[in-house]
């Protein structure tokens, strides 16, 4: 039997169609589970709960760990934001990871820091600490600054874990702006839970172009640049329609490195952050979950749908490309490290649902899409395109992509309504129509390049230049 190119084309076309249907069904089910989870959360949480929490004596003390590398542009504003958090007992640990700019000097000048003789253990191996600083001003008594040799974000966080004082750690990106009640909401899953809670995460929002004063978001605005604005919709999908659904079925594999809370002792027991991957946030959570499962200890990972943390997203295509390249490599590295879990019933939902989904529909999706593009070019070359079928299929895919983004926007309006001006909503809807044509092909290509860089052994993060949140416009729009 001779198999012709036409036969191969027919088989491949059906495989691509089946894959498209499966991924669409996955997104559909995530939307259903997410809306149920958001509804239940809104019913069971209210402002009175936060008042009672503030008055409760059993709230755990929290160490907030914030690595800083060349953050001189934002560092003073960011620390000021952290110092105003509404929580009864916490410390802020800034880890200066060998910055080449004036990050440390700005901290010294602004907060009157002096070097201390500070006792700590190296629970987790990390780079050498050059100095530990505290403020001479009692107003900043809960601020601790560590100056260390450069070792990357994972190493900086491990250093923070070694030095910090409290049993709960909250790991954040130093450029983030936290809501005043962020810590109260993030700690809730750890309280009065029948299972051991090992970690908790929250929703991340885009701070570009928002008005910020004294470390607080005082006016939420939509980013003016398309590349930043489209990430607003992307974050809606990722958090409100993705992680909410995985939280519902207890299959969450990722808590954003920008803002997450962990049980410190369990993080140490798991070995801390892995500095051999650029996806250290995802890998740590997967390793902790795997450890608890193998020890047969009932546990839970919490997730809070409130917009707790605001961060600056890339505003240039080049910086975005580097970020998505790194995310792809981090995902692939985590899946390879924990490949034993994939399709393994021993790990329950993680083994049978979460890791297979991330393998086929997160990591492999850009590769399959890129292969499909090459396949289409070949079909076009050999004159095998059925234009009626192709245009119908393309229209369905485009409509589904737009509908999914608009649904994510609806979830945001249903839940927390951060973008209150009608013109913002119309702009976001317009952005949703443009995203599949402009933004999505770009991030797909960045992911493909990320896989290539993984193959050739690239390990670097790439420079993530920031515009600076303290420069956010205050002009009325």
Secondary structure, DSSP 8 states (H G I E B T S, - for coil): ----HHHHHHHHHHHHHHHHHHHHHHHHHHHHHHHHHHHHHHHH--HHHHHHHHH-S----EEEEEEESS-TTTHHHHHHHHHT---SSEEEEEEEES-SSSHHHHHHHHHTEEEE------SS----EEEEEEESSGGGTTEEEEEE----HHHHHHHHHHH--SSEEEEEETT-EE-TTHHHHHHGGGSS-SSEEEEEEEEEEE-TT-EEETTEEEE----SSHHHHHHHHHHIIIIIIIIHHHHHTT------TTEEEEEHHHHHHHTS--TT-S-HHHHHHHHHHHHHHHTT--EEEEEEEEEEEEE----SHHHHHHHHHHHHHHHHHHHHHTGGGTT-GGGHHIIIIIHHHIIIIIITHHHHHHHHHHHHHHHHHTT---HHHHHHHHHHHHHHHHHHHHHHHHHHHHHT----SHHHHHHHHHHHHHHTTTHHHHHHHHHHHHHHHHHTT-----------GGG---S--
